[in-house]
Amino acid sequence: MSALDDLATQVQANTDAEASAVTLITGLASQIAAAATDPAKVTALAAQLKSSADRLAAAVVANTQPTTPAVPPPPVPAPTPATA
């Protein structure tokens, strides 16, 4: 796979994850508004939101850490002078 293909794949994965996050947040906002008069439901939704936020934060950290450290190439030996 080429670097461009890898980039396109990653962009699509990010776009999908962002869309999922928007759907989650929108859904939770609607549920909280509907449960505003029920303290037990609000508490449960707050716990659900914290759990989702924790998983999202962990995924962001996991996917932004380098997988392998950059290793410099080995040094090129200096040419030896020719003898006459």
DSSP file (Angstrom, degrees, kcal/mol; ACC not computed):
  #  RESIDUE AA STRUCTURE BP1 BP2  ACC     N-H-->O    O-->H-N    N-H-->O    O-->H-N    TCO  KAPPA ALPHA  PHI   PSI    X-CA   Y-CA   Z-CA
    1    1 A M              0   0    0      0, 0.0     2,-0.1     0, 0.0     0, 0.0   0.000 360.0 360.0 360.0 137.2    0.0    0.0    0.0
    2    2 A S     >  -     0   0    0      1,-0.1     4,-2.6     4,-0.0     5,-0.2  -0.331 360.0-108.7 -81.4 165.6    1.4    3.4   -0.9
    3    3 A A  H  > S+     0   0    0      1,-0.2     4,-2.4     2,-0.2     5,-0.1   0.869 121.5  53.3 -60.3 -36.9    1.8    6.3    1.5
    4    4 A L  H  > S+     0   0    0      2,-0.2     4,-2.5     1,-0.2    -1,-0.2   0.903 108.9  48.2 -66.1 -40.7   -1.1    8.1   -0.2
    5    5 A D  H  > S+     0   0    0      2,-0.2     4,-2.4     1,-0.2    -2,-0.2   0.914 111.4  50.7 -63.8 -42.4   -3.3    5.0    0.2
    6    6 A D  H  X S+     0   0    0     -4,-2.6     4,-2.3     2,-0.2    -2,-0.2   0.913 111.3  48.4 -60.4 -42.9   -2.3    4.9    3.9
    7    7 A L  H  X S+     0   0    0     -4,-2.4     4,-2.7     2,-0.2    -2,-0.2   0.920 110.8  49.9 -64.3 -44.4   -3.2    8.5    4.3
    8    8 A A  H  X S+     0   0    0     -4,-2.5     4,-2.1     1,-0.2    -1,-0.2   0.895 110.9  50.4 -61.9 -40.1   -6.5    8.2    2.6
    9    9 A T  H  X S+     0   0    0     -4,-2.4     4,-2.2     2,-0.2    -1,-0.2   0.912 112.0  47.1 -63.5 -43.6   -7.4    5.2    4.9
   10   10 A Q  H  X S+     0   0    0     -4,-2.3     4,-2.6     2,-0.2    -2,-0.2   0.894 109.8  52.7 -67.2 -40.0   -6.4    7.2    8.0
   11   11 A V  H  X S+     0   0    0     -4,-2.7     4,-2.6     1,-0.2    -1,-0.2   0.919 110.7  48.1 -60.9 -42.8   -8.4   10.2    6.9
   12   12 A Q  H  X S+     0   0    0     -4,-2.1     4,-2.6     2,-0.2    -2,-0.2   0.910 110.9  50.6 -64.3 -41.6  -11.5    8.0    6.4
   13   13 A A  H  X S+     0   0    0     -4,-2.2     4,-2.4     2,-0.2    -2,-0.2   0.912 112.1  47.3 -63.1 -41.8  -11.0    6.3    9.8
   14   14 A N  H  X S+     0   0    0     -4,-2.6     4,-2.8     2,-0.2    -2,-0.2   0.925 111.7  50.4 -64.0 -44.4  -10.8    9.8   11.4
   15   15 A T  H  X S+     0   0    0     -4,-2.6     4,-2.3     1,-0.2    -2,-0.2   0.910 111.7  48.0 -60.5 -43.4  -13.9   11.0    9.6
   16   16 A D  H  X S+     0   0    0     -4,-2.6     4,-2.2     2,-0.2    -1,-0.2   0.914 112.5  48.7 -63.6 -43.4  -15.8    7.9   10.7
   17   17 A A  H  X S+     0   0    0     -4,-2.4     4,-2.3     2,-0.2    -2,-0.2   0.904 111.4  49.8 -64.7 -41.2  -14.7    8.3   14.3
   18   18 A E  H  X S+     0   0    0     -4,-2.8     4,-2.3     2,-0.2    -1,-0.2   0.915 110.3  50.1 -64.1 -42.5  -15.6   12.0   14.3
   19   19 A A  H  X S+     0   0    0     -4,-2.3     4,-2.3     1,-0.2    -1,-0.2   0.894 110.5  50.5 -63.0 -39.7  -19.0   11.3   12.9
   20   20 A S  H  X S+     0   0    0     -4,-2.2     4,-2.5     2,-0.2    -1,-0.2   0.902 109.5  50.7 -64.2 -41.1  -19.6    8.6   15.6
   21   21 A A  H  X S+     0   0    0     -4,-2.3     4,-2.7     2,-0.2     5,-0.2   0.907 109.8  50.1 -63.9 -41.6  -18.5   11.0   18.3
   22   22 A V  H  X S+     0   0    0     -4,-2.3     4,-2.7     2,-0.2     5,-0.2   0.924 111.5  48.8 -62.3 -44.0  -21.0   13.7   17.0
   23   23 A T  H  X S+     0   0    0     -4,-2.3     4,-2.5     2,-0.2    -2,-0.2   0.917 112.4  48.9 -61.6 -44.0  -23.8   11.1   17.0
   24   24 A L  H  X S+     0   0    0     -4,-2.5     4,-2.6     2,-0.2    -2,-0.2   0.943 113.6  45.2 -60.9 -49.1  -23.0   10.0   20.5
   25   25 A I  H  X S+     0   0    0     -4,-2.7     4,-2.5     1,-0.2    -2,-0.2   0.906 113.7  49.4 -64.8 -42.6  -22.9   13.5   21.9
   26   26 A T  H  X S+     0   0    0     -4,-2.7     4,-2.0    -5,-0.2    -1,-0.2   0.923 112.3  48.4 -62.6 -44.0  -26.1   14.5   20.1
   27   27 A G  H  X S+     0   0    0     -4,-2.5     4,-2.3    -5,-0.2    -2,-0.2   0.907 112.2  48.3 -63.3 -42.6  -27.9   11.4   21.4
   28   28 A L  H  X S+     0   0    0     -4,-2.6     4,-2.7     2,-0.2     5,-0.2   0.897 108.6  54.0 -66.2 -38.9  -26.7   12.0   24.9
   29   29 A A  H  X S+     0   0    0     -4,-2.5     4,-2.3     1,-0.2    -1,-0.2   0.915 110.1  47.6 -60.4 -42.1  -27.7   15.6   24.8
   30   30 A S  H  X S+     0   0    0     -4,-2.0     4,-2.1     2,-0.2    -1,-0.2   0.909 112.2  49.2 -64.5 -42.5  -31.2   14.6   23.7
   31   31 A Q  H  X S+     0   0    0     -4,-2.3     4,-1.7     2,-0.2    -2,-0.2   0.898 110.9  49.6 -64.9 -40.5  -31.4   11.9   26.5
   32   32 A I  H  < S+     0   0    0     -4,-2.7     4,-0.4     2,-0.2    -2,-0.2   0.921 110.5  50.2 -64.9 -43.3  -30.3   14.4   29.1
   33   33 A A  H >< S+     0   0    0     -4,-2.3     3,-0.9     1,-0.2    -1,-0.2   0.904 112.2  47.8 -60.9 -40.4  -32.9   17.0   28.0
   34   34 A A  H 3< S+     0   0    0     -4,-2.1     3,-0.3     1,-0.2    -1,-0.2   0.799 116.2  43.8 -70.3 -28.4  -35.6   14.3   28.2
   35   35 A A  T >< S+     0   0    0     -4,-1.7     3,-2.6     1,-0.2     7,-0.4   0.283  76.4 117.3 -99.4  10.2  -34.5   13.2   31.6
   36   36 A A  T <  S+     0   0    0     -3,-0.9    -1,-0.2    -4,-0.4    -2,-0.1   0.750  78.0  46.5 -53.4 -29.4  -34.0   16.6   33.1
   37   37 A T  T 3  S+     0   0    0     -3,-0.3    -1,-0.3    -4,-0.2    -2,-0.1   0.418 100.3  74.3 -95.3   2.4  -36.7   16.1   35.8
   38   38 A D    <>  -     0   0    0     -3,-2.6     4,-2.2     1,-0.1     3,-0.4  -0.883  61.0-167.8-118.6  98.9  -35.5   12.6   36.8
   39   39 A P  H  > S+     0   0    0      0, 0.0     4,-2.4     0, 0.0     5,-0.2   0.828  87.2  54.9 -56.0 -35.9  -32.3   12.9   39.0
   40   40 A A  H  > S+     0   0    0      2,-0.2     4,-2.1     1,-0.2     5,-0.1   0.912 110.0  45.9 -65.9 -41.6  -31.6    9.1   38.7
   41   41 A K  H  > S+     0   0    0     -3,-0.4     4,-2.6     2,-0.2    -1,-0.2   0.894 111.9  51.7 -67.2 -39.3  -31.7    9.2   34.9
   42   42 A V  H  X S+     0   0    0     -4,-2.2     4,-2.4    -7,-0.4    -2,-0.2   0.917 110.2  49.2 -63.0 -42.6  -29.5   12.3   34.8
   43   43 A T  H  X S+     0   0    0     -4,-2.4     4,-2.0     2,-0.2    -2,-0.2   0.909 111.8  48.8 -62.8 -42.8  -27.0   10.6   37.1
   44   44 A A  H  X S+     0   0    0     -4,-2.1     4,-2.2     1,-0.2    -2,-0.2   0.902 112.2  48.3 -64.3 -41.6  -27.0    7.5   34.9
   45   45 A L  H  X S+     0   0    0     -4,-2.6     4,-2.7     2,-0.2    -2,-0.2   0.878 108.8  53.8 -67.8 -36.5  -26.5    9.5   31.8
   46   46 A A  H  X S+     0   0    0     -4,-2.4     4,-2.3     2,-0.2    -1,-0.2   0.907 109.5  48.4 -62.7 -40.9  -23.7   11.5   33.4
   47   47 A A  H  X S+     0   0    0     -4,-2.0     4,-2.3     2,-0.2    -2,-0.2   0.898 111.5  49.9 -65.0 -40.6  -21.9    8.2   34.2
   48   48 A Q  H  X S+     0   0    0     -4,-2.2     4,-2.4     2,-0.2    -2,-0.2   0.914 110.7  49.9 -63.3 -42.9  -22.5    7.0   30.6
   49   49 A L  H  X S+     0   0    0     -4,-2.7     4,-2.6     2,-0.2    -2,-0.2   0.906 110.7  49.2 -63.5 -42.3  -21.0   10.3   29.3
   50   50 A K  H  X S+     0   0    0     -4,-2.3     4,-2.6     2,-0.2    -1,-0.2   0.917 110.9  50.2 -63.0 -43.1  -17.9   10.0   31.5
   51   51 A S  H  X S+     0   0    0     -4,-2.3     4,-2.2     2,-0.2    -2,-0.2   0.922 112.5  46.6 -61.3 -44.6  -17.4    6.4   30.4
   52   52 A S  H  X S+     0   0    0     -4,-2.4     4,-2.5     1,-0.2    -2,-0.2   0.908 112.4  50.3 -64.0 -41.9  -17.6    7.4   26.8
   53   53 A A  H  X S+     0   0    0     -4,-2.6     4,-2.7     1,-0.2    -2,-0.2   0.899 109.7  50.8 -64.2 -40.5  -15.3   10.3   27.3
   54   54 A D  H  X S+     0   0    0     -4,-2.6     4,-2.3     2,-0.2    -1,-0.2   0.915 111.7  47.1 -63.1 -43.3  -12.7    8.2   29.0
   55   55 A R  H  X S+     0   0    0     -4,-2.2     4,-2.2     2,-0.2    -2,-0.2   0.906 113.2  49.2 -65.2 -41.0  -12.8    5.6   26.2
   56   56 A L  H  X S+     0   0    0     -4,-2.5     4,-2.4     2,-0.2    -2,-0.2   0.926 111.0  49.3 -64.1 -44.6  -12.5    8.4   23.6
   57   57 A A  H  X S+     0   0    0     -4,-2.7     4,-2.4     1,-0.2    -2,-0.2   0.909 111.3  49.6 -61.4 -42.1   -9.6   10.0   25.4
   58   58 A A  H  X S+     0   0    0     -4,-2.3     4,-2.7     1,-0.2    -1,-0.2   0.895 110.8  49.9 -64.4 -39.7   -7.8    6.6   25.7
   59   59 A A  H  X S+     0   0    0     -4,-2.2     4,-1.9     2,-0.2    -2,-0.2   0.899 110.1  50.1 -66.6 -39.9   -8.3    6.0   22.0
   60   60 A V  H  < S+     0   0    0     -4,-2.4     4,-0.4     2,-0.2    -2,-0.2   0.941 113.6  45.4 -63.2 -46.3   -6.9    9.4   21.0
   61   61 A V  H >X S+     0   0    0     -4,-2.4     3,-1.3     1,-0.2     4,-0.7   0.930 112.7  50.9 -62.7 -44.9   -3.9    8.9   23.2
   62   62 A A  H 3< S+     0   0    0     -4,-2.7     3,-0.3     1,-0.3    -1,-0.2   0.839 113.2  45.6 -62.4 -33.1   -3.3    5.3   21.9
   63   63 A N  T 3< S+     0   0    0     -4,-1.9    -1,-0.3     1,-0.2    -2,-0.2   0.352 110.5  52.4 -96.2   7.0   -3.5    6.5   18.3
   64   64 A T  T <4 S+     0   0    0     -3,-1.3    -1,-0.2    -4,-0.4    -2,-0.2   0.409  85.7  96.1-117.1  -1.2   -1.3    9.5   18.6
   65   65 A Q  S  < S-     0   0    0     -4,-0.7     2,-0.1    -3,-0.3     3,-0.0  -0.707  85.9-106.5 -86.6 138.5    1.7    7.8   20.2
   66   66 A P        -     0   0    0      0, 0.0    -2,-0.1     0, 0.0    -1,-0.1  -0.404  21.5-147.9 -63.0 139.0    4.5    6.8   17.9
   67   67 A T  S    S+     0   0    0      1,-0.3    -2,-0.0    -4,-0.1    -3,-0.0   0.836  81.6  12.8 -79.5 -32.2    4.4    3.0   17.4
   68   68 A T  S    S-     0   0    0     -3,-0.0    -1,-0.3     3,-0.0     2,-0.1  -0.998  85.3-110.7-141.6 142.2    8.2    2.8   16.9
   69   69 A P        -     0   0    0      0, 0.0     2,-0.3     0, 0.0    -2,-0.0  -0.395  42.9 -98.8 -69.7 149.8   10.9    5.3   17.6
   70   70 A A        -     0   0    0     -2,-0.1     0, 0.0     1,-0.0     0, 0.0  -0.511  37.6-155.4 -68.7 131.5   12.7    6.7   14.6
   71   71 A V        -     0   0    0     -2,-0.3    -1,-0.0    -3,-0.1    -3,-0.0  -0.944  12.6-130.4-112.3 122.0   16.0    4.9   14.0
   72   72 A P        -     0   0    0      0, 0.0     0, 0.0     0, 0.0     0, 0.0  -0.355  32.3-101.1 -67.9 151.5   18.7    6.8   12.1
   73   73 A P        -     0   0    0      0, 0.0     3,-0.1     0, 0.0     0, 0.0  -0.327  47.0 -91.3 -67.7 155.8   20.3    5.0    9.3
   74   74 A P        -     0   0    0      0, 0.0    -3,-0.0     0, 0.0     2,-0.0  -0.329  51.2 -94.3 -66.3 151.4   23.7    3.5   10.0
   75   75 A P        -     0   0    0      0, 0.0     0, 0.0     0, 0.0     0, 0.0  -0.330  34.6-121.9 -66.5 147.8   26.7    5.7    9.2
   76   76 A V        -     0   0    0     -3,-0.1     2,-0.0     1,-0.0     0, 0.0  -0.789  30.9-116.9 -89.7 127.6   28.3    5.3    5.8
   77   77 A P        -     0   0    0      0, 0.0     3,-0.1     0, 0.0    -1,-0.0  -0.330  30.5-108.1 -65.6 145.5   32.0    4.4    6.1
   78   78 A A        -     0   0    0      1,-0.1     2,-0.0    -2,-0.0     0, 0.0  -0.460  39.7-103.3 -70.4 142.6   34.5    6.9    4.7
   79   79 A P        -     0   0    0      0, 0.0    -1,-0.1     0, 0.0     3,-0.0  -0.366  33.7-121.4 -66.6 146.3   36.1    5.8    1.5
   80   80 A T        -     0   0    0      1,-0.1     2,-0.1    -3,-0.1     0, 0.0  -0.706  30.6-107.2 -88.3 139.9   39.7    4.6    1.9
   81   81 A P        -     0   0    0      0, 0.0     2,-0.2     0, 0.0    -1,-0.1  -0.366  34.5-114.1 -66.4 142.9   42.4    6.5   -0.1
   82   82 A A        -     0   0    0     -2,-0.1     2,-0.4     2,-0.0     0, 0.0  -0.535  26.4-139.4 -75.0 140.6   43.8    4.7   -3.1
   83   83 A T              0   0    0     -2,-0.2    -1,-0.0     1,-0.1     0, 0.0  -0.824 360.0 360.0-103.2 144.4   47.5    3.8   -2.9
   84   84 A A              0   0    0     -2,-0.4    -1,-0.1     0, 0.0    -2,-0.0   0.438 360.0 360.0 -92.8 360.0   49.7    4.1   -5.9
